[in-house]
Amino acid sequence: MPYMLMITGIFFSVLSIFSFALGWEMWRDSLQNGSIIGIVEVNDPNVKLSVIHSLKLTELDGNLVDSEVPGEDGRFVFSKIHPGQYLLNIEGQFISSPKKAVNVFPHRDSDIGEISCSLNGNENWKVLFQHSQISSAIITDDGQIWAGGFRTDKQSHNSYVLFRSNHERDKWNEVVIPEINDAERVSFLHQFESGEMCLGTNGKGAVISRDDGLSWEKLKLGYDISSINYISELPGSKWLIVARRFDVKYGKTPQDKPQCVIFVSNDKGKIWNSISEINYNANAFLRHSSGRIVIGTESIYGDASIFFSEDGGATWINSKMPKDSILYGVDCFLETHNGDLLAGTLDGKSRKNTHLNGRQFLKGGRIFLSRDGGKEWEILAGEESWGNVGGILQLEESSFLSAEGGNLIWSNNNGSTWFPFGKSSSCWVNGIIEYDSKILIIGNSALAESSKEGLIINYIKK
């Protein structure tokens, strides 16, 4: 027994000596360590610093050394770092910042100063489909996307195209409809609440499918109705179409007739009756929660305006527009959660002023506001540099998403001021759709999708 106690004592004595030596070496090495200090910032003052998720310090071969989250003021510290060369990587969903080389010296704080991170708010958008010209798209009840537009051949002749996705929206097939052969383009797509899908064209009127796109039938709207601007529905199971007259023989709108005709059907599209006409090209439409119908028009003569109807489209009243606003056209509407209306206008910079008698179209897109359901409008936002305002969507009570030209823009103060998401996209936006907590951007050459949680607007300063 004494022998065993002696052996045990020797073992623990050796172990304690080894531990002391190891601790001494670690303590000695720690005296040689240095620190890294600095400040990180985002180059957009309207975005919270929390958009930066972490700062990671790695060795040159990529091995992780340490990770830190910057403070509310952007300051960060990496302490007790062994002398040597490292790489600092700033991570965040919308952050673009190159890795920064850092040297750590013994007994010193390496102050690397301020690091500015570029912001790309267009990150987190998944491109679902691309085509040279897309004019309309819808998401059907079963989750498929239909997208229509046109293609141009070598002789500069336009012909319609129509594509349909699978349910996962990762495969697309082109759809051919014999009933609209020779149509110039698909101008509008709409699925009615009862499931039928209607497709409008430029040149060949409209067709309807009652079996999920397997077969189509032509709608009987009249011999001189060749183009469809808008398709919607009214209370009481009424369907509505805003159509445009065009004399195919002479290649223009008949001079003795108004440009647009409003049709209504009470029997799911079998019979259509004309209820009113309007001598403007009406290309934007909204049914207000009050029952009022609002349409926006475009015109080369400088008299584009907004009209409203109190009787389901039978008669139309010209809204009171902002003073001295010579518009080329109105392109989109949105009813906000509190019943106000927003309207996006077309940019007049590139439009010829031939018919304006010395006047000029309003340069740059604008967002108009109506607080009385469309009767009177005021300019809410916009500037000369803006392109066409191609869609407006309310995300939260005071947060909005929109687009001007090829730029996605956002507002967190009820649309009074707007900021760009990031770099401009390669296509301009024709529409914005919300579905299943996701956002679909309809661009003229691409469809892109993002979750609402993945939008940079979640990092906006209030």
C-alpha positions in Angstrom: 0.0 0.0 0.0 2.8 2.5 0.9 4.4 1.7 -2.5 1.1 2.5 -4.3 0.8 5.8 -2.5 4.3 6.7 -3.4 3.6 6.0 -7.1 0.4 8.0 -7.0 2.2 10.9 -5.4 4.9 10.9 -8.0 2.3 10.8 -10.8 0.4 13.8 -9.5 3.6 15.7 -8.9 4.7 15.2 -12.5 1.2 16.1 -13.7 1.2 19.3 -11.7 4.6 20.3 -13.0 3.4 19.6 -16.6 0.2 21.6 -16.1 2.2 24.5 -14.6 4.6 24.5 -17.5 1.7 24.4 -20.0 -0.1 27.2 -18.1 3.1 29.2 -18.0 3.6 28.8 -21.7 0.0 29.8 -22.5 0.3 32.9 -20.2 3.6 33.9 -21.8 2.0 33.5 -25.3 -1.0 35.5 -24.2 1.3 38.4 -23.5 2.3 38.3 -27.1 -1.3 38.5 -28.4 -2.9 41.5 -30.0 -6.4 42.8 -30.7 -8.3 44.1 -33.7 -10.7 47.0 -33.3 -12.8 48.9 -35.8 -16.2 50.3 -36.9 -18.5 48.9 -39.5 -21.2 50.9 -41.3 -23.7 50.6 -44.1 -23.6 53.1 -46.9 -27.3 53.8 -46.6 -28.4 55.9 -43.6 -32.0 54.6 -43.9 -31.1 51.0 -43.1 -30.5 49.4 -39.7 -27.1 48.2 -38.8 -28.6 44.8 -37.9 -28.5 44.1 -41.7 -24.9 43.1 -40.8 -25.3 39.6 -39.2 -21.7 38.9 -38.2 -18.0 39.6 -38.7 -15.8 36.6 -39.1 -12.0 36.5 -38.6 -10.3 33.6 -40.5 -6.8 32.5 -41.2 -5.5 32.8 -44.7 -6.5 29.2 -45.5 -10.1 29.9 -44.4 -10.0 28.4 -40.9 -12.3 30.3 -38.5 -10.5 32.1 -35.7 -13.3 34.1 -34.1 -16.8 35.6 -34.8 -18.3 38.9 -33.5 -21.5 40.8 -33.8 -21.0 44.6 -34.1 -22.5 46.8 -31.4 -25.4 49.3 -32.0 -22.8 51.9 -32.9 -21.0 49.5 -35.3 -17.9 49.0 -33.1 -16.3 45.6 -32.8 -13.3 44.1 -31.0 -11.4 40.8 -31.6 -9.2 40.3 -28.6 -6.4 37.8 -27.7 -5.5 37.2 -31.3 -2.2 35.5 -32.0 0.1 37.7 -34.1 -0.1 37.1 -37.8 -2.1 37.8 -41.0 -5.9 37.2 -41.1 -8.9 37.9 -43.3 -12.0 39.8 -42.0 -15.3 38.9 -43.7 -18.5 40.9 -43.1 -21.6 38.8 -43.6 -25.2 39.9 -44.1 -28.1 39.1 -46.4 -27.8 42.3 -48.4 -24.2 43.2 -47.7 -21.5 43.5 -50.3 -18.0 43.9 -48.9 -14.7 42.4 -49.9 -12.6 40.4 -47.4 -10.2 42.7 -45.6 -6.6 41.7 -44.9 -5.6 42.4 -41.3 -2.2 42.2 -39.6 -2.1 41.5 -35.8 1.0 42.6 -33.9 2.2 41.6 -30.4 1.0 43.8 -27.5 -0.9 46.1 -29.8 -4.5 47.0 -30.8 -4.7 47.0 -34.6 -7.2 49.8 -35.4 -8.5 49.2 -38.9 -10.8 52.2 -38.8 -14.2 52.4 -40.5 -15.4 49.8 -42.9 -18.2 50.8 -45.2 -20.4 48.1 -46.6 -22.3 48.4 -49.9 -25.9 47.6 -49.8 -27.6 45.6 -52.5 -31.3 45.4 -51.8 -32.0 43.3 -54.9 -30.4 40.3 -53.2 -32.7 37.4 -52.3 -34.7 37.7 -55.5 -34.9 34.4 -57.4 -35.4 34.6 -61.1 -38.1 32.2 -62.1 -38.4 32.8 -65.8 -36.8 34.9 -68.6 -38.1 35.9 -72.0 -37.3 38.9 -74.2 -40.8 40.5 -73.8 -43.3 39.8 -71.0 -46.4 42.0 -70.7 -48.6 40.1 -68.2 -48.5 37.3 -65.7 -50.8 35.7 -63.2 -50.6 33.0 -60.4 -53.5 30.6 -60.6 -55.3 29.1 -57.7 -53.2 25.9 -58.0 -49.9 27.8 -57.8 -49.0 27.8 -61.5 -47.7 30.9 -63.2 -48.9 31.9 -66.7 -46.8 34.5 -68.5 -47.6 36.2 -71.8 -46.0 38.6 -74.1 -44.5 38.6 -77.6 -41.5 37.8 -79.7 -40.1 39.7 -82.6 -38.8 37.9 -85.8 -36.1 39.0 -88.2 -38.6 41.0 -90.2 -39.6 43.0 -87.0 -43.0 41.2 -86.9 -44.4 40.6 -83.5 -46.3 37.5 -82.5 -47.8 36.4 -79.2 -46.2 34.0 -76.8 -47.7 32.3 -73.8 -45.9 30.2 -71.2 -47.1 28.0 -68.3 -45.0 26.8 -65.3 -45.4 23.6 -63.4 -46.6 23.7 -59.8 -43.0 23.9 -58.5 -42.4 26.9 -60.9 -39.1 25.5 -62.0 -40.1 24.2 -65.5 -41.9 26.1 -68.2 -43.8 25.1 -71.4 -44.9 27.2 -74.3 -48.7 27.1 -74.9 -50.1 27.5 -78.4 -53.8 28.7 -78.8 -55.0 28.3 -82.4 -57.9 30.7 -81.7 -55.5 33.7 -81.4 -53.0 32.9 -84.2 -51.5 36.1 -85.6 -52.1 38.0 -82.4 -49.4 40.6 -81.8 -49.0 40.0 -78.1 -50.7 38.7 -74.9 -51.9 42.0 -73.3 -53.6 40.7 -70.2 -54.2 37.6 -68.2 -56.9 37.1 -65.5 -58.4 34.2 -63.5 -62.0 34.8 -62.4 -63.0 33.9 -58.8 -65.0 30.9 -60.2 -61.8 29.5 -61.8 -62.1 30.4 -65.5 -59.1 32.0 -67.1 -59.3 34.8 -69.6 -56.6 35.9 -72.0 -56.6 39.2 -73.8 -54.5 40.0 -76.9 -53.5 42.9 -79.2 -55.0 42.0 -82.5 -57.2 39.0 -81.9 -59.5 40.0 -79.0 -59.9 37.6 -76.1 -60.3 33.9 -75.4 -61.4 32.0 -72.3 -60.6 28.6 -70.8 -63.0 26.8 -68.5 -60.8 23.7 -68.1 -57.5 24.9 -66.7 -56.1 25.9 -70.1 -56.7 22.6 -71.9 -59.1 24.3 -74.4 -60.0 27.8 -75.4 -63.0 29.6 -76.9 -63.1 33.0 -78.5 -65.2 35.7 -76.8 -67.7 37.5 -78.9 -67.1 41.2 -78.4 -67.8 42.7 -81.9 -66.0 42.8 -85.2 -64.1 46.0 -84.5 -62.8 44.9 -81.1 -59.4 43.5 -81.6 -57.4 44.5 -78.5 -58.0 44.0 -74.8 -56.7 46.4 -72.2 -58.1 45.0 -68.9 -60.1 42.1 -67.6 -61.8 42.1 -64.1 -65.0 41.3 -62.3 -67.7 43.2 -60.4 -69.9 42.3 -57.5 -72.8 40.1 -58.4 -70.8 37.7 -60.6 -70.4 40.2 -63.3 -67.4 40.0 -65.6 -65.9 43.2 -67.1 -63.6 43.8 -70.1 -62.0 47.1 -71.1 -61.4 46.7 -74.9 -60.0 48.9 -77.6 -61.4 49.5 -81.1 -59.1 49.0 -84.0 -60.0 49.0 -87.7 -57.8 46.2 -89.1 -58.5 47.3 -92.7 -57.1 50.9 -92.1 -54.7 50.1 -89.3 -56.1 52.7 -86.8 -58.9 53.5 -84.5 -62.1 54.5 -86.4 -62.3 58.3 -86.3 -66.0 58.4 -85.7 -66.0 56.1 -82.7 -64.5 56.3 -79.1 -61.3 54.4 -78.6 -62.4 52.1 -75.7 -65.5 50.1 -75.0 -66.5 48.7 -71.6 -68.2 45.3 -71.8 -70.0 43.4 -69.0 -71.2 39.8 -69.0 -73.7 38.3 -66.5 -73.4 34.7 -67.7 -69.7 33.9 -67.3 -68.6 35.2 -70.7 -71.2 33.7 -73.0 -72.9 37.1 -73.9 -71.2 40.4 -73.6 -73.0 43.8 -73.6 -71.4 47.2 -74.2 -72.4 49.5 -71.3 -70.2 52.5 -72.1 -67.5 54.0 -74.3 -64.7 56.4 -73.5 -62.5 58.2 -76.1 -59.2 57.5 -74.3 -56.9 54.5 -74.2 -57.8 53.1 -70.8 -55.0 50.9 -69.6 -55.2 50.9 -65.7 -58.2 49.7 -63.7 -59.2 49.4 -60.1 -62.4 48.3 -58.2 -62.5 50.3 -55.0 -63.9 48.7 -51.8 -66.7 51.3 -51.9 -67.9 49.8 -55.2 -66.5 52.7 -57.3 -64.6 51.8 -60.4 -61.5 53.8 -61.3 -59.6 53.8 -64.7 -56.4 55.5 -65.8 -55.8 56.5 -69.4 -52.9 57.5 -71.6 -52.8 60.0 -74.5 -50.3 61.6 -76.8 -52.4 64.8 -76.7 -51.6 65.6 -73.0 -55.1 64.9 -71.7 -54.5 61.6 -70.0 -56.4 61.5 -66.8 -58.2 59.3 -64.2 -61.9 58.6 -64.4 -64.3 57.1 -61.9 -67.7 55.5 -62.2 -70.4 55.2 -59.5 -72.7 52.9 -61.5 -70.5 49.9 -62.5 -69.0 51.5 -65.6 -72.1 52.8 -67.3 -71.1 56.5 -66.9 -67.7 58.1 -66.2 -66.6 61.2 -64.4 -63.2 62.9 -64.9 -61.3 63.1 -61.6 -59.8 66.4 -60.5 -56.1 66.0 -61.3 -53.0 67.9 -59.8 -52.7 71.3 -61.4 -50.3 71.6 -64.4 -49.6 67.9 -64.5 -49.6 67.1 -68.2 -49.5 63.3 -68.1 -48.6 60.8 -70.8 -50.5 58.2 -68.9 -51.5 56.3 -65.7 -50.2 52.8 -65.4 -51.3 51.2 -62.1 -53.5 51.6 -59.0 -53.4 50.4 -55.4 -56.1 50.7 -52.7 -54.3 51.0 -49.3 -55.5 49.4 -46.1 -57.3 52.6 -45.1 -59.1 53.0 -48.4 -56.8 55.7 -49.9 -55.8 55.2 -53.5 -52.3 55.4 -55.1 -51.7 55.8 -58.8 -48.4 55.3 -60.7 -47.8 57.4 -63.8 -45.8 57.0 -67.0 -42.6 58.9 -67.5 -42.9 61.6 -70.1 -39.2 62.3 -70.7 -38.9 60.3 -73.8 -42.3 61.1 -75.2 -42.7 63.4 -78.2 -44.5 66.6 -77.5 -45.8 66.9 -81.0 -49.5 67.4 -80.1 -49.0 69.6 -77.0 -48.9 73.1 -78.6 -45.6 74.0 -76.9 -46.3 72.3 -73.7 -44.3 69.3 -72.4 -45.2 66.0 -70.7 -44.4 65.7 -67.0 -40.9 64.4 -66.9 -40.4 61.4 -64.6 -42.9 59.0 -63.1 -45.0 60.1 -60.1 -47.1 58.5 -57.4 -50.5 60.2 -57.0 -52.7 60.0 -53.9 -56.5 60.2 -53.5 -58.1 60.4 -50.1 -61.7 60.3 -51.4 -61.8 57.1 -53.5 -60.5 58.6 -56.7 -62.4 61.8 -57.1 -59.5 64.2 -56.4 -55.8 63.5 -56.7 -52.5 65.1 -55.5 -48.9 64.4 -56.1 -47.5 62.3 -53.3 -44.0 61.4 -54.5 -41.7 61.2 -57.6 -39.1 63.2 -59.4 -37.8 63.9 -62.9 -35.2 61.1 -62.8 -37.9 58.4 -62.2 -39.0 56.0 -65.0 -42.5 54.6 -65.3 -44.1 53.6 -62.0 -45.0 50.1 -62.9 -46.5 48.7 -59.7 -47.3 49.6 -56.1 -47.7 47.1 -53.2 -48.5 47.8 -49.5 -46.4 45.4 -47.3 -47.3 46.7 -43.8 -49.4 49.6 -42.5 -46.9 52.3 -43.5 -44.5 50.3 -45.7 -44.7 50.1 -49.5 -42.9 48.5 -52.3 -42.9 50.0 -55.8 -40.8 50.3 -58.9 -39.7 53.2 -61.2 -38.2 52.0 -64.4 -35.8 49.2 -63.5 -35.4 50.2 -59.9 -37.2 48.7 -56.9 -38.0 51.4 -54.4 -39.5 51.3 -50.9 -41.1 53.6 -48.4 -41.7 53.3 -44.7 -43.7 56.5 -44.2 -46.9 55.9 -46.2 -45.3 56.8 -49.5 -44.1 60.3 -48.8 -40.4 59.4 -49.5 -39.0 56.5 -51.4 -35.5 54.9 -51.5 -34.0 52.5 -54.0 -33.4 48.9 -53.0 -30.0 48.7 -54.7 -28.5 48.5 -58.2 -30.9 48.8 -61.1 -32.1 45.6 -62.7 -31.8 44.9 -66.4 -35.5 45.2 -67.0 -38.3 47.6 -66.1 -41.2 46.5 -63.9 -44.7 45.9 -65.3 -46.4 44.8 -62.1 -46.0 43.5 -58.5 -48.1 40.7 -57.1 -48.3 39.4 -53.5 -49.3 35.7 -52.9 -48.6 33.2 -50.1 -46.3 35.5 -48.2 -44.2 36.0 -51.3 -43.7 38.8 -53.8 -43.6 38.3 -57.6 -42.0 41.0 -59.7 -43.3 41.0 -63.3 -40.5 42.5 -65.4 -40.6 43.1 -69.1 -38.0 40.4 -69.6 -38.1 38.3 -66.3 -40.2 37.1 -63.4 -38.5 37.2 -60.0 -39.7 36.0 -56.6 -38.9 36.7 -53.0 -40.4 36.0 -49.6 -41.7 38.9 -47.7 -39.3 38.1 -44.8 -36.5 38.3 -47.3 -37.0 41.9 -48.3 -34.6 44.6 -47.2 -37.6 46.6 -46.1 -37.5 44.6 -42.9 -34.3 46.5 -42.0 -35.6 50.0 -42.6 -35.3 52.5 -39.8 -38.7 53.6 -38.6 
